[in-house]
Amino acid sequence: MKKLSELCGGSRGTVVEITGDNHFQSRITSIGLTVGSQIEVIQNSKKQPLLLYNRDTMVAINKKESEKIMVEVVKQ
């Protein structure tokens, strides 16, 4: 299990945990990023938001927030 912020572009995985306060969890789940959802990291560059593909949608999440999302990486 890794933090979303640790994944490289092209990595795929399953969200297993979302930590943080209720406001953060509510906001993240409202954009479709929920426990059990499949994600693919599109871009994870330094000093830029992390771009990921989730439920047929591209989502941008800032680095600090991506550290609160735990992912089980799928081996490719």
Residue frames relative to the residue before (quaternion, step in Angstrom):
aa qw qx qy qz dx dy dz
M 1.0000 0.0000 0.0000 0.0000 0.00 0.00 0.00
K 0.0423 -0.8022 0.5953 -0.0197 3.57 -0.93 0.97
K 0.5461 -0.5519 0.5014 0.3818 3.51 -1.34 0.26
L 0.5897 -0.5807 0.4256 0.3660 3.56 -1.07 0.68
S 0.6366 0.5587 -0.3228 0.4225 3.59 1.03 -0.76
E 0.6574 0.5275 -0.3015 0.4458 3.62 1.22 -0.43
L 0.5868 0.6096 -0.3702 0.3834 3.60 1.19 -0.32
C 0.3846 -0.7091 0.5480 0.2210 3.56 -1.16 0.69
G 0.6698 -0.4778 0.3797 0.4231 3.53 -1.28 0.30
G 0.7573 0.3372 -0.2725 0.4884 3.58 -0.94 0.89
S 0.5417 0.6182 -0.4041 0.4013 3.60 1.24 -0.25
R 0.1599 -0.7656 0.6173 0.0849 3.52 -1.17 0.71
G 0.1425 0.8028 -0.5712 0.0943 3.53 -1.15 0.58
T 0.4342 -0.6562 0.5546 0.2709 3.49 -1.42 -0.07
V 0.4327 -0.6821 0.5241 0.2698 3.58 -0.89 0.93
V 0.1038 -0.8237 0.5563 0.0346 3.59 -0.74 1.05
E 0.8086 0.0142 0.0015 0.5882 3.60 1.18 -0.43
I 0.0938 -0.7540 0.6477 0.0562 3.54 -1.14 0.77
T 0.1241 -0.8035 0.5809 0.0404 3.56 -0.54 1.19
G 0.4806 0.6568 -0.4904 0.3117 3.57 -1.26 0.08
D 0.6765 -0.4967 0.3535 0.4130 3.54 -1.31 0.10
N 0.7165 -0.4689 0.3098 0.4132 3.56 -1.30 0.28
H 0.6207 0.5489 -0.3435 0.4422 3.59 1.02 -0.76
F 0.6615 0.4994 -0.2984 0.4733 3.58 0.92 -0.93
Q 0.6748 0.4987 -0.3001 0.4538 3.59 0.82 -0.97
S 0.6453 0.5214 -0.3146 0.4612 3.57 1.00 -0.82
R 0.6720 0.5018 -0.2919 0.4598 3.57 0.93 -0.90
I 0.6732 0.4946 -0.2943 0.4643 3.58 0.93 -0.90
T 0.6842 0.4688 -0.2979 0.4727 3.60 0.90 -0.83
S 0.6168 0.5578 -0.3554 0.4268 3.61 1.09 -0.56
I 0.6807 0.4359 -0.2976 0.5080 3.62 1.18 -0.37
G 0.6539 -0.5712 0.2897 0.4028 3.58 1.28 0.28
L 0.5550 0.5858 -0.4037 0.4311 3.58 1.26 0.03
T 0.1426 0.8070 -0.5478 0.1681 3.56 -0.05 1.34
V 0.6448 -0.4830 0.4040 0.4333 3.55 -1.29 0.28
G 0.7722 0.3089 -0.2607 0.4902 3.54 -0.86 1.04
S 0.5733 0.5964 -0.3956 0.3988 3.60 1.19 -0.27
Q 0.4280 -0.6894 0.5356 0.2338 3.54 -1.17 0.76
I 0.0460 -0.8058 0.5904 0.0045 3.58 -0.90 0.91
E 0.1162 -0.7398 0.6528 0.1143 3.51 -1.35 0.35
V 0.3422 -0.7349 0.5489 0.2040 3.57 -0.77 1.04
I 0.2711 -0.7692 0.5635 0.1316 3.55 -0.77 1.09
Q 0.7971 -0.0737 0.1050 0.5901 3.56 0.89 -0.99
N 0.0453 0.7671 -0.6389 0.0369 3.55 -1.03 0.87
S 0.0961 0.8064 -0.5667 0.1394 3.55 0.25 1.34
K 0.5831 -0.5583 0.4468 0.3857 3.54 -1.21 0.46
K 0.8642 0.1503 -0.1309 0.4619 3.54 -1.18 0.73
Q 0.6657 0.4080 -0.3279 0.5318 3.60 1.18 0.43
P 0.6011 -0.5601 0.4078 0.3983 3.59 -1.12 0.49
L 0.4843 -0.6360 0.5178 0.3046 3.53 -1.20 0.58
L 0.1884 -0.7767 0.5928 0.0991 3.58 -0.82 0.99
L 0.0631 0.7999 -0.5942 0.0559 3.55 -0.89 0.93
Y 0.3729 -0.6982 0.5738 0.2104 3.48 -1.30 0.52
N 0.1119 0.7899 -0.5843 0.1486 3.56 -0.69 1.16
R 0.8525 -0.0473 0.0036 0.5205 3.60 -0.78 1.04
D 0.7002 -0.4941 0.2552 0.4477 3.58 0.81 1.06
T 0.6595 0.4566 -0.3080 0.5116 3.60 1.18 0.52
M 0.3242 -0.7067 0.5859 0.2284 3.56 -1.08 0.70
V 0.1008 -0.8027 0.5877 -0.0076 3.55 -0.84 1.08
A 0.1976 -0.7525 0.6157 0.1254 3.58 -1.08 0.76
I 0.0152 -0.7840 0.6196 -0.0356 3.57 -0.87 1.02
N 0.4397 -0.7004 0.4816 0.2902 3.59 -0.86 0.87
K 0.7000 -0.5135 0.3122 0.3857 3.56 -1.23 0.56
K 0.6633 0.5191 -0.3184 0.4349 3.58 0.85 -0.93
E 0.6820 0.4740 -0.2839 0.4792 3.57 0.97 -0.84
S 0.6460 0.5336 -0.3340 0.4317 3.60 1.01 -0.72
E 0.5813 0.5759 -0.3725 0.4378 3.60 1.23 -0.29
K 0.6634 0.5099 -0.2957 0.4610 3.59 1.24 -0.35
I 0.6525 0.4780 -0.3022 0.5045 3.58 1.31 0.03
M 0.1879 -0.7930 0.5755 0.0682 3.56 -0.68 1.18
V 0.1121 -0.8088 0.5772 -0.0134 3.54 -0.92 1.05
E 0.2911 -0.6925 0.6299 0.1970 3.55 -1.15 0.74
V 0.3233 -0.7825 0.5056 0.1661 3.57 -0.47 1.24
V 0.3185 -0.7213 0.5877 0.1810 3.55 -1.04 0.89
K 0.4023 -0.7087 0.5266 0.2421 3.58 -0.81 0.98
Q 0.2482 -0.7921 0.5443 0.1214 3.56 -0.91 0.93
